[in-house]
Amino acid sequence: MATRLRSDINVAPLVDIVLVLLIVFMTLVPALPRVLSAALPRQGRSGPPLPLLRLTLNRAGHLDVGDRLGETLAAALARQPDRIVLRVHPDLPFSAPTRVLDEIEGLRPGTKVAVVAWAG
C-alpha cells in the first residue's frame, strides 16, 4: 500500500507558540508599572501669578521678546521667568524655533519652554 503526502498545514506548532505567548503575557502584564508621575496644578493656588515670558516668532522670523519693546532675550531670561511660552508662526521652517530653543538652552540650561503654533 502506497502512502500519499499530505498537503495540510500542521497547526499544532502554531497553537503551541500562541499558548506560550498567551501565558507569558498573562504573567507579565500584572508586573508592569502602572503609575505615571505627573505634576498637576493645584486648585485654589493663592498669591501672585507666576511670571510668564511670552516669546513670539512672527512670519518674518523675527523674535519678539515679552511685552517690553526692544528687550533682548538675554535680558528677559535674566528676570528669571517661571514659565516661558514660545509662539511660532506655522509658516516658518522647523529650524526657526529650534534656533530660539537652542539660544534659550544656552542662556538658561534646563529651562522648559511651551511651544505653541500661532497664526497672527
N, C-alpha and C positions, 0 to 999 in steps of 0.2 A: 504494500500500500504506500503510495507516494504522499509526502507531506507538502502542503501548499504554504507559501509565505503569506503571512497576514499583513495587510496594509493598514490596519487600525493603529491609531495613536494610543500608546500606553500612558494613561493619565495617572497611574499610581505614583510615579515620582513627583509629578506636579502637585498632587494632593498632599504628599508628604512635606514638600517645601512650603506650601501655603499654610499648613498646620503648624509647622515650626515657626514661621514668621508670625503667625497669629499669637502663639504662646509667648514669643519674645516681646511683642508689642504689649500684650496684656500684662506682662510683668514689669516692663519699663515705664509705662505711662504713669502709674501711681507714684513712681520715684522722681519724676521730673519736677523741677521747681515751678511753682505756680504763682509766685509773688513777684510783682513788678514794682520796683520802687519809683514813686512819682512824687514830686513836690507840688502839692495842690495849694492854691491860695486859701488863706484863712478868711472866713466870712466874719464881718464885723471888725475889720482891721481899723484901728483908730490912729490918729496922728496925721502929720502932713503927708501928702502924696510923695512917693519915691521920685527922685529926679530922673527925668526922661530926656534923652538926647535923640532928636529926630534928624536923620541924615536923608537927603533926597538926591538921587541921581536922575537928572532930568533927561529929556530926549536927546539933547546935545552931548550928554556925557559929563556935564558939569556937576560937581558935588556942592550942594547947598547944605551948610552946616548949621543946625539948630535954628533958633529964631533971631539970632543976632546977626546983623549984616556984617560981612567981611571977616567973620570969625574963622580961624583955621581949625582943622581937625585936631591938631595937637593941643591947641588952647581949649577946645571943647572937651577933650578927654582929660585934660588936667583938672577940670571941675569935678572929676570922679562921679560920673552919672551911674546910677544903679541899673538903668535899663537903656539899651540902645536899639533903635528901630531904623533900619535902612530901607527906604522906599526906592524901588528901582523901576524905571520905565520899561515896559515889556519889549520895546523895540531895540533895546540895547543888546549887544552881544554879551555872551556869558563872561567874557574876560573883564568887562567893566566893573560889575560888583565884586568879582574876585580880587581885582586890584585894590579896591577900597577895603575889603575884608583883610587882605594881607597887610595893608597900612595900619589898620586898627590893631591887628595882632602884633605888629612891630612896636606900636606905641604903648599898648597895654596888653601884654600876653595873658591868655586865658579868658579874655572878655567874650561873653556870649552876645551875639547880635541876632535880632529877629529880622529876617529879610522878607519884604512884602512887595509883591508886584503892584505897581501903581501906574495908572494911565491918567496923567493930569497935565 
